[in-house]
Amino acid sequence: AVKEVIESGRDGFIIPAGDSRQLADRIRLLLGDAELRKRFGEACSAKVREQFTARIMALKVRDFYRKVLQK
């Protein structure tokens, strides 16, 4: 789910489905704030390097299959 990946305000925004006004506001905010775009990009890059390595993802897949097979 998106909320498991994005920390709203730290590395992106989570906008309720169907809230086109809030989406437009956030797009305008990002278009006008180069520093915010840079900060979000750096935070996302760091998160990927820390939490989504091949090893970590392989362990998550392994754990998922173990859980499924136990049922």
JOJO-V623032 format. One record per backbone hydrogen bond with DSSP energy under -0.5 kcal/mol. CO is the residue of the C=O (numbers start at 1). NH is the residue of the N-H. If there is no record, write none. Layout:
CO;NH  CO;NH
This chain:
1;4  1;5  2;5  2;6  6;8  7;10  7;11  7;12  12;9  13;15  16;19  18;20  19;23  20;24  21;25  22;26  23;27  24;28  25;29  26;30  27;31  28;32  29;33  30;33  33;37  34;38  35;39  36;40  37;41  38;42  39;43  40;44  41;45  42;46  43;47  44;48  45;49  46;50  47;51  48;52  53;57  54;58  55;59  56;60  57;61  58;62  59;63  60;64  61;65  62;66  63;67  64;68  65;69  66;70  67;71  68;71
